[in-house]
Amino acid sequence: MLRISAVTNLDTTSWRVGYDILSAFSDGDSRLIPESLYQWENKISDFNSVSACEPYWAQVAVMQAQGLKMDFPMGLRWKRKKVVKYDAEINHTHRNIKGDVVEGSLVVEAQYHRKVEWLDVFRNVCSAMRPRYALMHIFSQDEISSVKVGSLESCFSSGVLYQGKIPDIGWAIFCGDDLAGLVDSFRISVAGFSVEELGNGFLIRVTEDLQDVVEDFSLFSRRRAELKSLFKEGYF
């Protein structure tokens, strides 16, 4: 399973943001063009074009909590059942009943296909969402089969931060906002790792080829350990 995830404080309800996110899947490899749109488990439309998705992006619903009614933006899912199979869902940035900002998030779970340029998709997602943190990694069954909910490993496989810190490094990570300020990009680059300045942060890769996670996990693990040693103490 290939997972792409991102968390952001950016206003994801903006259609400009939505257009760019959906375009990351529809404008490149034709094997990634969405087939259907969903809200939760309910199919609401076939996918015809990115522009045609605008009416469904961040539709407003009403929630009642503690005797109060409040509006909130509904998330959107897009799926593909043919090769390449995947399921993507955006949950929008919003404010809760206390007025606190709840980060927006994108989660993509895909059937890994070696001929797809997944890095392009990840890069475009990061450009569109300007995330605080984002991850792309191929998870084997061994990595996720015995993970306990709420654990460090669970946060890693879910692509979220653990108590404000990165739980572990996937094949590619994006560090934005406050996390970007703790990245020594020169030191990491000199050590032979790819570091790309992008928008509000840095996109960092463990190896040059995503296929290494599948074909040479020992190499990936060794390079990951080397990369982690180049970050400041307490980053993970």
C-alpha positions in Angstrom: 0.0 0.0 0.0 1.2 3.4 -0.9 0.1 6.2 1.4 0.3 9.9 0.8 -0.9 12.1 3.7 -0.7 15.8 4.5 -1.8 18.1 7.3 -2.2 21.8 6.9 -3.5 25.1 8.4 -4.1 26.5 4.9 -7.8 27.2 4.1 -8.5 24.1 2.1 -12.1 25.2 1.4 -10.8 27.6 -1.2 -11.6 26.2 -4.7 -8.2 27.5 -5.9 -6.7 25.0 -3.5 -9.2 22.3 -4.4 -8.5 22.8 -8.1 -4.8 22.3 -7.6 -5.2 19.2 -5.4 -7.5 17.5 -7.8 -5.2 18.5 -10.7 -2.4 16.7 -9.0 -4.3 13.4 -9.8 -5.9 14.3 -13.1 -3.4 16.3 -15.1 -0.5 13.9 -15.2 -0.7 10.1 -15.6 -4.0 9.0 -17.1 -4.0 6.0 -14.8 -4.7 8.3 -11.8 -7.7 10.2 -13.2 -10.5 9.9 -10.7 -13.6 7.9 -11.6 -16.1 8.8 -8.9 -16.7 11.4 -6.2 -18.0 10.6 -2.7 -19.1 12.3 0.5 -18.3 9.8 3.2 -19.6 6.5 1.8 -22.2 8.0 -0.6 -21.4 8.4 -4.2 -22.4 11.8 -5.4 -21.1 12.0 -9.0 -18.9 10.5 -11.6 -15.7 12.4 -12.3 -16.0 14.4 -15.5 -13.3 17.1 -15.1 -11.6 19.1 -12.3 -13.7 22.2 -13.0 -16.9 20.1 -12.7 -16.0 19.2 -9.1 -16.3 22.8 -7.9 -19.9 22.5 -6.7 -18.9 19.5 -4.5 -15.8 21.0 -3.0 -16.3 22.1 0.6 -20.1 21.9 0.6 -21.5 23.3 3.8 -23.4 21.1 6.3 -24.9 22.0 9.7 -23.8 20.2 12.9 -25.5 20.5 16.3 -23.3 20.3 19.4 -23.9 21.3 23.0 -27.2 22.9 21.9 -25.6 25.0 19.3 -25.8 24.8 15.5 -22.7 25.5 13.5 -21.7 25.2 9.8 -18.8 23.1 8.7 -17.3 22.2 5.4 -17.9 18.6 4.2 -15.0 16.6 3.0 -14.7 15.1 -0.4 -13.5 11.7 -1.6 -12.4 10.6 -5.0 -11.8 7.0 -6.0 -10.5 4.9 -8.8 -11.3 1.2 -9.1 -9.4 0.5 -12.2 -5.6 0.3 -12.4 -4.3 2.3 -10.6 -6.7 1.7 -7.7 -6.8 4.4 -5.0 -9.0 6.2 -2.5 -8.3 9.8 -1.6 -10.1 12.0 0.9 -9.8 15.6 1.9 -11.0 16.8 5.3 -11.1 20.6 5.4 -9.5 23.0 7.7 -12.2 24.5 9.9 -12.9 25.9 13.4 -14.4 23.7 16.1 -17.1 24.8 18.5 -14.5 26.5 20.7 -13.1 28.5 17.8 -9.9 26.6 17.6 -8.5 25.8 14.1 -8.6 22.1 13.2 -6.0 21.3 10.6 -7.1 20.1 7.2 -5.8 16.8 6.0 -5.5 14.7 2.8 -5.1 10.9 2.9 -4.5 8.8 -0.1 -4.2 5.0 -0.1 -3.2 3.5 -3.4 -2.3 0.3 -5.0 1.4 0.8 -5.7 2.3 0.9 -9.4 6.0 1.2 -10.2 5.4 3.0 -13.6 3.5 5.9 -12.0 5.5 9.0 -11.1 4.3 9.2 -7.5 6.8 11.8 -6.6 5.2 14.2 -9.1 1.8 13.6 -7.4 3.4 14.2 -3.9 5.2 17.3 -5.0 2.1 18.8 -6.5 0.0 18.0 -3.4 2.6 19.7 -1.3 2.6 22.8 -3.6 -1.2 22.9 -3.4 -1.7 22.4 0.3 1.4 24.1 1.8 1.3 21.4 4.6 2.9 21.6 8.0 3.9 17.9 7.5 3.4 15.4 4.7 4.5 11.9 4.0 4.7 9.5 1.1 5.7 5.9 1.8 5.0 2.3 0.7 3.9 0.2 3.7 4.4 -3.5 3.6 1.9 -5.8 5.4 4.6 -6.5 8.0 4.8 -2.8 8.9 1.1 -2.3 9.5 -0.2 -5.7 10.6 0.6 -5.5 14.4 0.4 -1.7 14.9 -1.5 -0.6 18.0 -3.9 2.4 17.8 -2.4 5.5 19.3 1.2 4.2 19.2 4.2 5.8 17.5 4.0 3.2 14.8 0.3 4.0 14.3 1.0 7.7 13.8 3.7 6.9 11.3 1.5 4.6 9.2 -1.4 7.1 9.4 0.9 9.9 8.3 0.3 12.2 11.3 2.5 13.8 13.9 3.1 12.2 17.2 2.8 14.8 20.1 3.9 17.4 17.6 6.9 15.5 16.4 7.6 13.3 13.3 7.1 9.7 14.3 9.5 8.3 11.6 10.7 9.1 8.1 9.0 7.6 5.1 10.6 7.5 1.7 9.6 11.1 1.2 8.6 13.7 3.8 7.7 17.4 3.6 8.5 19.6 6.5 6.8 23.0 6.4 6.0 25.9 8.8 7.6 25.4 12.2 9.1 22.1 11.2 11.0 23.6 8.3 12.8 26.0 10.6 14.6 23.0 12.2 15.8 21.5 8.9 19.5 21.9 8.2 19.0 21.6 4.4 22.7 22.2 3.6 23.9 19.4 6.0 21.4 17.0 4.6 22.2 17.8 1.0 26.0 17.5 1.5 25.3 14.0 3.0 23.9 12.9 -0.3 20.2 13.2 0.3 17.7 15.0 -2.0 16.4 18.2 -0.4 14.1 20.3 -2.4 12.9 23.7 -1.2 9.2 23.9 -2.1 6.8 26.7 -1.0 6.8 26.9 2.8 9.3 24.1 3.4 11.5 21.2 2.3 10.7 18.0 0.5 13.3 15.4 1.5 13.8 11.9 0.1 15.6 8.9 1.7 16.7 7.4 -1.6 16.5 8.4 -5.2 14.1 5.6 -6.2 10.8 4.9 -4.5 11.2 1.3 -5.7 14.0 0.8 -3.2 11.4 0.5 -0.4 10.1 -2.6 -2.2 13.2 -4.1 -3.7 15.9 -3.2 -1.2 14.4 -2.4 2.2 17.8 -2.9 3.9 19.2 -0.1 1.8 16.3 2.1 2.6 16.5 1.3 6.3 20.2 2.1 6.4 19.8 5.4 4.5 16.8 6.3 6.7 18.9 5.9 9.8 21.6 8.1 8.3 19.1 10.8 7.4 17.6 10.8 10.9 21.0 11.4 12.4 21.3 14.7 10.4 18.3 16.3 12.1 18.5 18.2 15.4 18.0 16.2 18.6 14.3 15.9 19.6 13.0 16.3 16.0 11.6 12.8 16.1 
